[in-house]
Amino acid sequence: MSTTQLGLPTCYRHPNRETGLSCSECGRPICTECMTVAPVGLRCPDHAGARAAKSRVLGGRVVVRAPHMPLGRTEALVTKALIAVNVAIYLIGAVQGNGINNPGGGPNSLYAKLWLFGPEVAHGDWWRLITTMFLHANLVHIGFNMLALWWFGAPVEQYLGRARFIALYFVAGLAGSAGALVQTPGVTVGASGAIFGVLGAMAILEWQATGRLWGNAMTLIVINLALSFAIANISIGGHIGGLIGGVLATLAFARWGRGHAAYGRLGLGGALGLLLIAGASIAIAYWQVRGLA
């Protein structure tokens, strides 16, 4: 179905361009050239600088203070669902493990069947490349990851749409798992790789909208990568792999024309791009775990 058949509104600054996007501040429809991607939603040119999110580093932690984003227009259903699944699995792990701050359990526990572990992948447990992104080590781990997913996932989902956002999240998570195995074949858990992929997508969308690669998203990426190197027991490979996967997936989604990138229905090029990223991630994972069985 074409956008014309959908009867979409037109950009308030470009009446000849139909769009499904709207400013999260005033609600007016905007096209890709007019929108600015921010951690607090999409903004029109009149509100691009208003109520910007403020971030700072306190004691090694990134604290982001963002105004309320009215999500009623898109409901961010995929983002909410992903958070719910992560929390549900964490609670199961807490029951099977040693309490709310130490999930896991024995060899027959849910965590043991889902986490990323090189020798188990070599034995044929390839689902672990995906399922590991729904596991977390403790309350701080899941708390920061789910907060980041809520802040950054919602605006990216609003722009890309639910189907492309799901594809982005899982492909970035798969690339993150491959990166984690490059770093170590040991046990790895966490949604950070997929979330870094979402941040990578946000950076590309911001660049396409403003023409500047260095913006809010890139600043957050640099800060979080710096923390990844500074803090022990963090999968740097997983973060970098997820970031690369998210950037490549977003570029694959785009249809270039009229001087800007448009995100309509997922075309053949986008689907092939996703398959190539996923295939490359699996190939890298295979190369790293071969001989571990």
Steps between C-alpha positions, in 0.01 A plus 500: 500500500643838404511800734245673279253224566562538871391864485792626712520866605751731334795680653399842629804654328490286183133447401599270211658241731289245682631383834408281793727695738401776738673735742485363856471858631222654287364201307535655152590258216863523385705335225850355534668827397315698765523261792776491761554175689559549872499260796165652596327454164478651153495879481393747231734791409308732734556275800829332413686696767228508762511303821808306391606204704781574744766243577796486735732243655481440874732254666556302182127481419323679219200691631263624230219734597239523230159666493187293471440372148136459402501146367124481455533556127708187438466318835849352448344154517812310389721683748254428781474135398879457495528654847222274630668186364834598652345565840298176492806289419701681768235418761503132397878503532473661844263226619725224364818670617609663825257787530395817327854630459662172400295317234608180332470157651641156432581323171130442427393859568360734237812717511728203435298411192499853358828674580780540246778248556742415220530122557120461514464696175760270346285204613213640291321736739490782245187651657725631776620772262149648532372390841798639691375853433206434735716409801658728760744445783350716775259785576741775396564323170137458403404838647742701286434294188122525522517872575720550194268287288202711609672833436657413166283221366175695502607785267678261262193277491287808432712589200577159349170331582441181696610242242829672415569569868457131588733404214753763609494383862550132426761549227697736725470250786627223274795715393562579866514130585754446223707786637479357852633165375787678327595637842445182701329159466396521866149562632355834385156647570323829437302712258779758466599390150147548368469835684827620349346406165205725580741782586681439171168528317425825683838642395433418133149647513634815666770532234247453220274765652760764587799424277718483811637169622593637842181557697313377806515134400871503413579671829315227689678231298845642579421537871367146528788351300744680731320351801515158333879519497522652849274259692597138560291200389334682209486337157674759288481269201124466545452876515710570192345211306147617580586858405636391161197279440258782581677750276512260205137394545379861502697580187353189336146614588536840331381582151699795373337764283404868484812580698387307809452147625141379505374208707198355325423132471796268545630433152706217355823689565415543867404135541821385329700738717351349816575148376861595423551652846342198669697257282828680568429498874432126501812438289715700745345312793569165328860599432550587867343188652629239255700237681344577840246215484 
